[in-house]
Amino acid sequence: MPGADTDASNYLRKDQGIVTSNPNETKPSQEDLAIEVAALRAQVAELETGATLGLNWRDIPEDVERLLADQVPVFTHLKSLDVKGARPSDGAHVLIEGDNLHALYTLQATHKGRVDIIYIDPPYNTGKEFIYNDDLIDRESKWRHSAWLSFMDKRLRLANDLLSENGLILVSIDDNECSRLRLLMDSIFGEDSWVSTLVWRSDGNLDNQAQIKINHEYIHVFARDKDAFQAAGLIDPNVDEGSKLHNDEIRNSVVKNGPKNPVSSVTLPVGFPATFDAGTIKARTDAWPHYSSDVVVKGGKLVKEVVASSGWANARLLRTFIENDLTPVTDTKGQETVFELTHTGAIENVKRRSEAQSHVLSVLFNMGTTETAGNKLKTMGLTFPYPKPVKLVEYLLSICPKQDALVLDFFAGSGTTMEAVAALNAKDGGSRQCILVTNNENGICRAVTQPRCKAVLTGKWSGGSQDPLPGSLRFYATSFMKRHKNPDRMRVDVAAHTVELVAVRELAADVKQVSDDLSMVFGAGRSVAVVPSIDADHEELHAQAEREVRHGDQRLAYLFTWSNQGIEPEVAELWPGWSVQPLPAEMMAELRNLAPNRTLFDDGELAS
């Protein structure tokens, strides 16, 4: 009678590289069985030592992902849908129409490592609005959560590569997927990169029959490098100017007695600062801290040395302050700190709030509602379900301290993010730019997103008007070119699309075709020459480009090359005064290498 190990070998699969035994066949030798059992035990050991904490879900391929097996997404400019704002600048916001997975692939070629802050408001998977492979994923769908996680995982991994070293990503979500999204983001961005999960009190329509009425949502916040991130100078608008958070200084006693704070002595030197101008505190042992002699203060300072004994909350920093000749010291949070004696004999540490110090609270309220945001859209003749209020998104984007930040929203919806970016620029004179991505499902991109951008940048719409916000908009649609195995063929095809790719990369407000071999792209403070031609007269093209340069602009040239090693030195020499970049080598590398690992459907279906 065969033993358990022999029976177990019957379950090993041929596609694992192991021969399966069959009762109708000649029994394998003991040596063969030993090999099979050893392989089975190795597999079990691998499973047992694998990750035990985190998410497991069925990866369900997408139709849009399958397309990438033999097609490369690129961008096509649709000039008729551009918006020239009433207050234009030399850089433009970008609106991309197309599936965001395709756009994120192509943005790897133009903006990898360059995005300062990403804000997205993805589908919440409530069972009403999430479409996957043209099917509505409702609450009865067998693979409801797996479909959503597959969808988000691909996009967030691409988003992570787009973030700059100091970049930040904020993702709105509700209770349906909040916990799973947090675990997914932990796995992609790193658990140590989690900054906070903000709670937004949405104050929505509570006229319903639910026993517990939900009036909040969440925003998961992750940093590319948490140590490098600083939300400089931002204060929650609900913080009262008289509150502790808003004070220029925060005071706390360092006298703290207890089992964890044994009594020790600190010598306060002559000149130690006091909060009162003059007075004497008698030597004492009946109150903490104990003083070995009278404490005498004149002119706001100690006039003679005194020994103070107590348990201390921060004795090391206090002693450092004394050793540094009573000059301000920096605590572990980077706050400037001094110590002062009070009239009661207490010793306080005083943390001075710098202009760069932020007070972002984790609970957000009084920042508008989806109802008020929807009503504002209706005044523009637009309809969109549950739009985020501009005030909320404006505040979230303000967490990034850069006034020239690049913002990305690849679930652009009605275009709230662009309006928030433009509103911030109007307030502080900043030059932030944003990239919006949305598909045109139900006509949303051309019927809602673009018209809203046009309304706020021109200040005019049917039946109303307002002061225009600064900026302009360039409109692109994703299109496709065939993916070739031959790298030279790919290089030529990519080169044909590089003017528009460079224009997106530079967030250009204007593009001018100078000749068949030269286009000029004008971005914020840069005049960019693009030469996609294989056989180009670079000496002549350089002369043409020089005539087109705007006064004071930096000069940058993207030049076609067959090489993967950069521009040939003899070509670079023909562009004196210009910074030259290889075209399309870098872009082609990203576009060619980002084909999905798996693009064919498995044998499963999205089951309802």
Phi, psi and omega in degrees: 000127184293148178276178183298321181297323178293317178298321182299328182294340179294341184269354180287141188259147178297326183287358172263006178084018183237136181286129180273133178281151182228128183302333182276353181259168177298134182297139179292161179290164178298326178295318178296317179298320180298321179294316180296315181296320178298319179294320179296317179297323178297320179294318178298318180297321179297318178295319183290331181266001180285178180299135180246353181236128179141202184257140169231128179210162178278120179285114183253111183298156180250150175301318183292332176286320181299326180300331184288351179298324182229010178230146177246121179285138175225180182247140175239127181282130176247092188300327184295341181256006173295158176234117172268109185289164177287340178232067187288159173234178182276002171237152184235153167286158183236132173243122181248123178264122179155172178297135185291337175296316178296315181296320180294325174300312184290326178295340173300327181281340184247333189222024179299124180073018187239355185269129184276322182210133177246128170236128176225151177234078187285173174300139185273356180059049180278352185096008183234334192233352187270117180255128180227121185051045176070008178248138174286125177269100181264183185291344180267356182294133185298320184250039185304307183285325178297318179299316182293317180293321176300316180300311184286322184302311182299318185286321180290327177294321176292321179298321180301321180290338180278339184292142174285174182301327179257018187288161184222141175234135179234129184233119177282146181196163174240192188294339184300319183229014186302310184293318180292322178297319179299315179295321178297315180291326174303317184287330183272309186267342182103131181302325181287351179269356177293127180263311182187161165245108181280148176247118179260118175281100191284339177049046182279197180289112183256015179274073179219176187265004181297141179294322174242116185269120184278123179228038178213158170225179183235158170225110175283132182240121177233145177249146175298319176222102186300324181290331182275344185281136175221118177272069192294130167076002184270130179237131179306130184295344179272356179284122180290141183298339179267001184281167180299325182294329187265350182297150178292339178217152179239129184247137175216139177290140176262003176278116184210108183255141180167178182302327182273356182229076181296153182292134173216168185250143176230130179269117178272120186278169172302134180096355179301130188289150178232160179273353181238158188284316184204150178156172181230132173251120186293148173306143187203155171226008182259001178210149180270140354284155173285144177239133183285340180208174179299142177260114185246126182240131172222139179061029178076017181216154174295139179258349174212152182297145179213145179261126178250133181239132182186174161277144187236141176279336185208057185296322183297316180291325178298315180293324177297319177301317180291316180296333180271025177060038174064028175265156183303144178239165182251129180277184184294342179263007178081014181269136177290130188227138169231170179235142182220150177266133179262170183292343178274352183098354177290155175244127184244145167266140185240113179265123182270125179280124178272165178297335182274354185278134183256158173224079177266119180273150184281345176250121184254132177210169184058041180237028178088172181227165176295330180294313180294323178295320178295322179294324178296320178297321181298328177295337177270003182080022184242149179231130178207133183283131172054052177288146176286143177292143181300321183300320179296309183294323178301316179294316180298318179292334180291345177298329174281121188283349185284126178279351175246030184296147170262124185248138178235134173225108182259014163233064196292335177056237183277353179096021180303321184297319179295319178297321179295319178297314180295323179295320177297317178299321179295327183283317188244007179073018182288172180234037178299148174229153182227153172245122177252141175229130174206150174280180180250030178300129184058025177073016189299318187295312185272340182263340183232301189298306182295315177299324178294314178303317180297319181296314185284333181275334176262339182078012184226141172204170183299116176086008180192176178195164174202172176297130182291146174270153185288146175124168175226176184221136170247137188252129178232152173239145175286137173226182189223147170235154184290139177276118181256146174284331180285116184295328179292320177296319177298319182299316180295317182293318178296320180303326181294341181252005190287335178300314181288324177296318178294321179299320176292318180301320181273358185048050189289144174271340184209143176228134181232125174274112183277319179204181179299331185256357185219130170236146177250129179247125184248112178249196182288103177074014183222136169252121190241124175266135178238122181237093181272002185284144180286315180247095185241144174272090188294329179295316178291319181293324176298317179297319178297316181296323179300325181288341184262348186296133174286146183299129176087354182284152166289150181252126179223135180233130172257118187240137178296139174212147174279346187274149171266000185259006180110182181290136177298135183306322182292334176282316180301325181296338180278359178237061179296138180086359181242142169276124186251143180231145180286140180225128003253029190308307183295314181296318181296322180300316180291313183293324184282325186274352184266020173298137182296147179297323180229127183233353179261143181291145172279191186278002181268161177235159172289106185265139177267000000 
